[in-house]
Structure formats: structure tokens, C-alpha cells
Amino acid sequence: MMGKTISLYLTRRFFSAVLTVFLTCMGLILLVDFVELMRRSSNVEAASIFSVFWLALLRLPTFTEQIFPFAILFGTMSALMRLSQRLELVVARTAGMSVWQFLAPGLFVALATGFFATLVYNPLSAMAREEADRIEARLFGKFNFSDSVQRTSSGAWIRQEGKDGQFILNAGSALEGGMQLVKVTIHTFDKQGNLAARIDADRAVLKPGFWELENALLMNPGETPERYKSYLLPTNLSAAQVRESFASPETISFYELPTYIAISQKAGLSATRLRLQYQTLLAKPWLLLGMALIAATVSLRLFRSGQVLPLIMGGIGAGFLLYLTLEISKQLGRSGLIGVIPAAWVPVVVAMLTGLTILLHQEDG
């Protein structure tokens, strides 16, 4: 059995390597996003350098959530390379330790990081993204709508059929999963399809059976425009339908996804995207474990083979191939070509089995 002291030492080495890679990527992403936001806010008087930097910080968790697999891949490779350079792995092998014993702390770090990413980092990311959307809507009047909403350069459009005709709603930005819309323009039509009125409002809040429009300007053809502090517009859209249209699954907390799934299914809506996101988050710890195994398959032989660069490039290529395969599988799952569970879990299981097989062949013959 591996002693407690060396176990803690190896755990610290793996953890520090992964954390270094993650923080480095985080710093680069923050810098690039901050520069881009400064460019966008150059003509916005209300945007100070502090508010823009705060917005960049709030957006950062959403972007960095995608780099956990690569932090594990590069961090594990870096840790094993340094252990090999310092001949610490040679000493460990001489002392009778197997590859599984001195690799166990790295696998533990990868698995623990995966659970942290799913159970802690994802909810914090969702909270930060919601606040970032509020600030971005206030500063720029824009929001990245989900793919299910028809998007144009002027925002998102929703069409509703009603007993008195139809209306087309355009929103410049959305908050709280579409329950609040900012910079709203509505065109209403009669049963014959003729334009009946246009309504401009600063904000629209969805209530049961109607939209409550704040500071609305009603313009009927041939009549003088009328201003209303509050204007009610009937709608047959439910909260579940609006959330399904506006809320991107990636911006919903792991703990809230089951509720969103249940609401969508109860309303008769497709919950495929939400269920796929939920299964993807459940599979993330094992995805990171697979990344660590892939990193070990190349890093343990670096200094025995003498061909450092080809093996490093092979590990990087294998990691990117796994990530690309997972993204393709998710797209197939979203389109309904394969089931949600296979789309989220099959690439992860294949990666883990592949890494285990290669390590068994390399180390145990």
C-alpha cells in the first residue's frame, strides 16, 4: 500500500499542475473578453472601466466551464512529465509501486474536479451569467438568445396566434429565462392579417395569461399615439413555453435542470436539450477521469522512449479528438438521431475504456 505522505505529495503535485493550467487559461480568457467588451463599450457613456471589468468577471465562469477537460489533460501530462524529469517515478517503481498506485492521486484529482465542476462551479456559473445578462442588457441592449428563438441583428422574434388575430414580438434582450424582455416592439394583426397596432415598451413581464408592458407607447393606424405606464397584452404562451424558447440549457443551474425538465414535459414540450445538458453534467466527472487516463497513456512513456514531442502531440490530439467526438455526439442527441443517455455517456465510457486498455497493455503486458 502507498504511504499517506507520498499519496498526499502526489495529490498536491497533480492538483497544482491542473490548477496552474486552469488559472492560466482563465487569465487569458478574461483578458481577451475584457478587451472585446472595452471595444464594444467605447460608444456607451454608462460603461465605465470598472463596470466593464465586472461584466467580464461575471461572464468568465461560463467560458471557463468548458476548459475543465483540457485543464485535466494538460495538467496531468505536466505533472507526470515533471515527476519523470525528477526521476521520482523511477524511484517509485524501484520501491515496488505499480502504475496504478502512483496514478491513483491524479485520477482522484480528476474525479474530484469533475464533481466540483458539476455540483459547485456550474450553479455559480449560472448565477453569474444571469447577473451578467442583466448588466449586458442595460449597457448594450443585447442578449445571446437560445437556438430555438428566431434571431436577427435586431434581437429575437416570437410569433403568437390568438383568437383575435396574431402578434409578432421583438425583444432586444431577455432576462430570467425569457420571463422579462427588454426593449420590446409588438406588431398586432387582425383576423384578416392586417396591421392593427404597434406597441413599443421598455420592458415586458410575463404574467399568467398576459404580458405586462411597462412604459408602453400604443400606435394605431391613423390615430394619435397613446402612452401607458402599464399595458396588458393577452397571450396564450405559458411560462414553460417561454423558458423553452429563451433559456439556453448551458445557462441553467445543475440543480434547476430537473425542475425545468419536469415543467417542459408537463407542458407537452420537448425537453431533449435540457435532458441532454443534465446527463452531460452527470457524466462530466467521468469525462475528466477519461482525460486523465488518456494523459497517462502518453506521459508515462515520455522519457523511456526518448520521443517526447510526438508523444505529447499524440496526447493532445487524443484529447481534442475525444472532445470533438463528444460535441458531435451532443449534436446528434439534440437532433434526436440518438438517445440522450447514449449521446452523453457513450463517448465518455469509450474514452475511459480506451485509456484503461492502453495502460494495461503498456504496464502489465
C-alpha positions in Angstrom: 0.0 0.0 0.0 1.2 3.5 -0.8 2.0 5.6 2.3 0.0 8.6 3.3 2.9 11.0 2.9 3.7 10.1 -0.7 0.0 9.9 -1.5 -0.6 13.5 -0.3 2.6 14.6 -2.1 1.4 13.2 -5.4 -2.1 14.6 -4.9 -0.6 18.1 -4.4 1.6 17.8 -7.5 -1.4 16.8 -9.7 -3.7 19.4 -8.2 -1.2 22.2 -8.5 -0.5 21.3 -12.1 -4.2 21.2 -13.0 -4.8 24.5 -11.1 -1.9 26.2 -12.9 -3.3 25.2 -16.3 -6.8 26.2 -15.4 -5.8 29.6 -14.0 -3.6 30.4 -17.0 -6.4 29.7 -19.4 -8.8 31.7 -17.2 -6.5 34.7 -17.2 -6.1 34.6 -21.0 -9.9 34.3 -21.5 -10.5 37.2 -19.1 -8.0 39.4 -20.9 -9.5 38.7 -24.3 -13.1 39.2 -23.2 -12.3 42.4 -21.3 -10.6 43.9 -24.4 -13.6 42.9 -26.5 -16.0 44.4 -24.1 -14.0 47.6 -23.9 -14.2 47.8 -27.7 -18.0 47.3 -27.6 -18.5 49.8 -24.8 -16.4 52.6 -26.4 -19.5 54.4 -27.5 -21.6 53.7 -24.4 -21.5 56.5 -21.9 -22.8 54.5 -19.0 -20.0 51.9 -19.3 -17.0 52.6 -17.1 -13.9 50.6 -17.0 -14.9 49.1 -13.6 -18.4 48.1 -14.8 -16.9 46.5 -18.0 -14.3 44.6 -15.9 -17.1 43.4 -13.5 -19.1 42.2 -16.5 -16.1 40.3 -17.8 -15.6 38.7 -14.5 -19.3 37.6 -14.4 -19.0 36.2 -17.9 -15.8 34.3 -17.1 -17.3 31.2 -15.4 -19.5 30.5 -18.4 -16.5 30.5 -20.7 -14.1 28.7 -18.4 -16.6 25.9 -17.6 -15.7 24.4 -21.0 -11.9 24.2 -20.3 -12.0 21.7 -17.4 -11.3 18.7 -19.6 -8.3 20.4 -21.1 -7.1 21.5 -17.7 -7.1 17.9 -16.6 -5.5 16.7 -19.8 -2.6 19.2 -19.8 -2.3 19.3 -16.0 -1.9 15.5 -15.7 0.6 15.4 -18.6 2.6 18.2 -17.0 2.6 16.6 -13.5 3.7 13.2 -14.9 6.4 14.8 -17.1 7.9 16.7 -14.1 7.8 13.5 -12.0 9.6 11.7 -14.7 12.2 14.5 -15.1 13.0 14.5 -11.4 13.2 10.6 -11.5 10.5 10.4 -8.9 8.6 7.9 -10.9 11.7 5.8 -11.3 12.2 5.8 -7.5 8.5 4.9 -7.0 8.8 2.0 -9.4 12.0 0.8 -7.8 10.2 0.8 -4.4 7.7 -1.6 -5.9 4.8 0.8 -6.6 2.7 -0.1 -9.6 1.5 2.5 -12.1 -2.0 2.3 -10.6 -0.7 3.3 -7.2 1.2 6.5 -8.2 -1.5 7.3 -10.8 -4.4 7.0 -8.3 -3.9 10.5 -6.8 -4.1 12.0 -10.3 -7.3 10.1 -11.1 -8.7 11.2 -7.7 -7.9 14.8 -8.5 -9.6 14.5 -11.9 -12.7 12.8 -10.4 -13.0 15.4 -7.6 -12.6 18.2 -10.1 -15.4 16.8 -12.1 -17.8 16.7 -9.1 -16.7 20.2 -8.2 -17.4 21.4 -11.8 -20.9 19.9 -11.8 -22.1 20.5 -8.2 -20.4 23.8 -7.4 -18.9 25.6 -10.4 -21.9 25.1 -12.7 -24.5 26.6 -10.3 -22.2 29.5 -9.6 -21.6 30.0 -13.3 -25.4 30.1 -13.9 -25.9 32.7 -11.2 -23.0 34.8 -12.6 -24.3 34.5 -16.1 -27.8 35.7 -15.1 -26.3 38.8 -13.5 -24.0 39.3 -16.5 -27.1 39.2 -18.8 -28.7 42.0 -16.7 -25.7 44.2 -16.9 -25.1 43.5 -20.6 -28.8 44.2 -21.4 -28.5 47.5 -19.5 -25.3 48.5 -21.2 -25.6 47.2 -24.7 -29.3 46.2 -25.0 -28.3 42.8 -26.4 -28.6 39.2 -25.3 -27.5 35.8 -26.7 -30.8 34.0 -27.2 -31.0 30.2 -27.4 -31.0 28.5 -30.7 -34.8 27.8 -30.6 -35.6 31.5 -31.0 -35.5 33.1 -34.4 -32.6 35.6 -34.2 -31.7 38.6 -36.3 -29.4 41.5 -35.9 -32.2 43.4 -34.2 -32.9 40.8 -31.5 -35.3 37.8 -31.3 -38.8 37.4 -32.8 -41.7 35.4 -31.4 -45.0 34.9 -33.2 -48.3 34.0 -31.5 -51.6 33.1 -32.9 -54.7 34.2 -31.0 -58.4 34.2 -31.3 -58.4 37.9 -32.2 -55.5 37.5 -34.7 -51.8 37.3 -34.1 -49.0 39.4 -32.8 -45.3 39.4 -33.5 -43.0 40.3 -30.6 -39.4 41.5 -31.0 -37.2 41.7 -27.9 -33.8 43.3 -27.8 -32.8 41.3 -24.7 -34.2 38.7 -22.2 -33.8 38.1 -18.5 -34.7 35.3 -16.2 -35.1 32.7 -19.0 -37.4 35.0 -21.0 -39.8 35.9 -18.3 -38.7 39.5 -18.6 -38.0 41.1 -22.0 -36.3 44.5 -22.5 -36.7 46.9 -25.4 -39.9 45.3 -26.8 -41.7 46.0 -30.0 -45.0 44.3 -30.8 -47.0 44.3 -34.0 -50.6 43.1 -33.7 -52.7 41.9 -36.6 -56.4 41.3 -37.0 -58.0 38.1 -38.3 -57.6 39.2 -41.9 -53.8 39.7 -41.4 -54.0 43.5 -41.5 -51.8 45.5 -39.2 -53.9 46.6 -36.2 -51.4 48.3 -33.9 -47.8 48.7 -32.9 -46.6 48.8 -29.3 -43.2 49.9 -28.1 -42.3 49.2 -24.4 -39.3 49.5 -22.2 -40.0 46.1 -20.6 -42.4 43.2 -20.8 -43.0 40.8 -17.9 -44.8 37.5 -18.5 -47.8 37.0 -16.1 -50.3 34.2 -16.2 -52.3 34.9 -19.4 -50.8 38.2 -20.4 -47.7 40.3 -20.9 -47.4 43.3 -18.7 -45.8 46.1 -20.7 -44.1 48.9 -18.8 -44.0 52.5 -20.2 -45.8 51.3 -23.4 -46.5 53.5 -26.5 -49.5 52.3 -28.4 -49.8 53.4 -32.0 -52.9 52.6 -34.0 -53.0 53.5 -37.7 -54.5 56.9 -38.3 -54.7 57.7 -34.6 -52.6 59.7 -32.2 -50.1 57.5 -30.2 -51.0 56.9 -26.6 -48.6 56.4 -23.7 -49.4 53.9 -20.9 -47.5 53.4 -17.8 -48.7 49.8 -17.7 -50.4 48.0 -20.6 -51.7 44.4 -20.6 -51.5 42.2 -23.7 -53.3 38.9 -23.6 -51.2 35.8 -24.5 -51.6 32.1 -24.7 -47.9 31.5 -24.1 -47.1 29.6 -20.9 -44.1 30.2 -18.7 -42.8 26.8 -19.8 -43.1 27.7 -23.5 -41.2 30.9 -23.0 -38.5 29.3 -20.9 -38.1 26.6 -23.6 -37.6 29.3 -26.2 -35.3 31.7 -24.4 -33.4 29.8 -21.8 -30.2 28.1 -23.0 -29.6 24.8 -21.2 -26.0 25.8 -20.6 -27.1 28.8 -18.5 -29.4 26.8 -16.2 -28.0 25.5 -12.9 -27.5 21.8 -12.5 -29.9 21.8 -9.5 -32.6 23.6 -11.5 -32.5 21.4 -14.6 -34.8 18.6 -13.2 -37.4 21.3 -12.5 -37.1 22.7 -16.0 -37.3 19.2 -17.5 -40.5 18.4 -15.4 -42.2 21.7 -16.4 -41.4 21.2 -20.1 -42.6 17.7 -20.1 -45.8 18.6 -18.2 -46.5 21.3 -20.8 -46.0 18.9 -23.6 -42.8 20.5 -24.9 -39.6 18.8 -25.9 -37.1 18.6 -23.1 -34.4 16.9 -25.2 -31.9 19.8 -24.8 -32.5 20.1 -21.1 -32.2 16.3 -20.5 -29.0 16.2 -22.6 -27.4 19.0 -20.6 -28.4 17.2 -17.4 -26.8 13.9 -18.5 -23.7 15.8 -19.8 -23.2 17.4 -16.3 -23.7 14.0 -14.7 -21.1 12.5 -17.0 -18.5 15.3 -16.5 -16.6 13.7 -13.6 -16.1 10.6 -15.6 -15.1 12.6 -18.7 -12.4 14.2 -16.7 -11.3 10.8 -15.4 -11.1 9.7 -19.0 -9.0 12.7 -19.9 -6.6 11.8 -17.1 -6.3 8.3 -18.3 -5.5 9.5 -21.8 -2.9 11.8 -20.5 -1.3 8.9 -18.6 -1.1 6.7 -21.7 1.4 9.0 -23.3 3.1 10.7 -20.3 4.3 7.6 -18.6 6.5 6.6 -21.5 8.0 10.0 -22.4 11.4 9.6 -21.0 11.7 5.9 -21.6 11.0 6.2 -25.3 13.1 9.4 -25.9 10.5 10.7 -28.4 9.0 13.4 -26.3 7.3 15.7 -28.8 5.5 13.0 -30.9 4.0 11.5 -27.7 3.0 14.9 -26.4 1.3 15.8 -29.6 -0.4 12.4 -29.6 -1.8 13.0 -26.2 -3.1 16.5 -27.2 -4.6 15.1 -30.4 -6.3 12.3 -28.5 -7.8 14.8 -26.0 -9.1 17.1 -28.7 -10.5 14.1 -30.6 -12.4 13.0 -27.6 -13.8 16.5 -27.0 -14.8 16.7 -30.7 -16.4 13.3 -30.6 -18.4 14.4 -27.5 -19.6 17.6 -29.2 -20.7 15.6 -32.3 -22.5 13.1 -30.1 -24.3 16.0 -28.3 -25.4 17.5 -31.6 -26.8 14.1 -32.7 -28.6 13.9 -29.3 -30.1 17.4 -29.7 -31.4 16.5 -33.2 -33.0 13.3 -31.9 -30.9 10.9 -34.1 -29.7 9.1 -31.0 -30.9 8.9 -27.4 -30.0 11.4 -24.8 -28.2 9.0 -22.5 -26.0 7.4 -25.3 -25.2 10.9 -26.6 -23.8 12.0 -23.2 -22.3 8.8 -21.9 -21.0 6.6 -24.8 -18.0 8.8 -25.7 -17.1 9.1 -22.0 -17.3 5.3 -21.5 -15.3 4.6 -24.6 -12.6 7.1 -23.6 -12.3 5.5 -20.1 -12.1 2.0 -21.5 -9.6 3.0 -24.2 -7.3 4.7 -21.6 -7.6 1.7 -19.3 -6.8 -0.8 -22.1 -3.8 1.1 -23.3 -2.4 1.5 -19.8 -2.9 -2.2 -19.0 -1.1 -3.1 -22.3 1.8 -0.8 -21.6 2.3 -1.5 -17.9 1.0 -5.0 -17.3 1.6 -6.5 -20.8 
